[in-house]
Amino acid sequence: ALGHRARRGVAAFYAVALVLWGAALWLVAGQALAVLALLPLAIHFGWQVMKLADTSPATALILFRSNRLAGALWAAACASVGLA
């Protein structure tokens, strides 16, 4: 659906998600350090966007499977804020 603008579109969706998740963590913890818990996830999303330049099926599968790591990073961010 995004065609040749897929990288830009995915990057925009990831950015919006990170901003909203950051706001949620801020509301829960009220500390800037809580928002920094999203940094590993942001780096992972950046890696995914960079890999989108390769349109091979193998890369698509790697990116799809890497979403497990993205979920684990998000859970770790929530846990680090919730358990602090």
C-alpha positions as CSV (number, residue, x, y, z in Angstrom):
1,A,0.0,0.0,0.0
2,L,2.9,2.3,0.7
3,G,4.8,1.3,-2.5
4,H,8.1,3.1,-3.0
5,R,7.5,5.2,0.1
6,A,7.4,2.1,2.4
7,R,10.6,3.0,4.3
8,R,9.4,6.6,5.0
9,G,5.9,5.3,5.9
10,V,7.2,2.6,8.3
11,A,9.6,5.1,9.9
12,A,6.7,7.5,10.4
13,F,4.5,4.8,12.0
14,Y,7.4,3.7,14.3
15,A,8.1,7.3,15.3
16,V,4.5,7.8,16.2
17,A,4.4,4.6,18.2
18,L,7.6,5.6,20.1
19,V,6.2,9.0,20.9
20,L,2.9,7.6,22.2
21,W,4.7,4.8,24.2
22,G,7.1,7.4,25.6
23,A,4.1,9.5,26.7
24,A,2.5,6.5,28.3
25,L,5.7,5.7,30.2
26,W,6.0,9.4,31.2
27,L,2.5,9.3,32.6
28,V,3.2,6.2,34.6
29,A,6.6,7.1,36.0
30,G,6.9,10.9,35.5
31,Q,10.6,10.7,34.8
32,A,12.7,11.3,31.7
33,L,14.7,8.2,32.6
34,A,11.6,6.1,32.0
35,V,11.3,7.3,28.5
36,L,15.0,6.4,27.9
37,A,13.9,2.8,28.5
38,L,12.6,2.9,24.9
39,L,16.0,3.6,23.5
40,P,16.8,0.0,22.6
41,L,13.5,-0.4,20.9
42,A,14.1,2.8,18.9
43,I,17.5,1.5,17.8
44,H,15.8,-1.8,16.8
45,F,13.2,0.1,14.8
46,G,15.9,2.1,13.1
47,W,17.7,-1.1,12.1
48,Q,14.4,-2.4,10.7
49,V,13.9,0.7,8.6
50,M,17.4,0.6,7.2
51,K,16.9,-3.1,6.3
52,L,13.8,-2.2,4.3
53,A,16.0,-1.1,1.4
54,D,16.6,-4.8,0.6
55,T,13.3,-6.1,-0.8
56,S,14.2,-9.8,-1.0
57,P,11.9,-12.3,0.6
58,A,14.6,-13.5,2.9
59,T,15.0,-10.0,4.3
60,A,11.3,-9.7,4.7
61,L,11.2,-12.9,6.8
62,I,14.1,-11.7,8.9
63,L,12.3,-8.4,9.6
64,F,9.1,-10.2,10.4
65,R,10.8,-12.5,12.8
66,S,12.7,-9.7,14.4
67,N,9.4,-8.3,15.7
68,R,9.6,-10.9,18.5
69,L,12.7,-8.9,19.7
70,A,10.8,-5.7,19.3
71,G,8.0,-7.1,21.6
72,A,10.6,-8.3,24.1
73,L,12.2,-4.8,24.1
74,W,8.9,-3.1,24.7
75,A,8.1,-5.6,27.5
76,A,11.5,-4.9,29.0
77,A,10.9,-1.2,28.9
78,C,7.5,-1.6,30.6
79,A,9.0,-3.9,33.2
80,S,11.9,-1.6,33.9
81,V,9.6,1.3,34.6
82,G,7.0,-0.8,36.5
83,L,9.5,-2.5,38.7
84,A,11.5,0.6,39.5
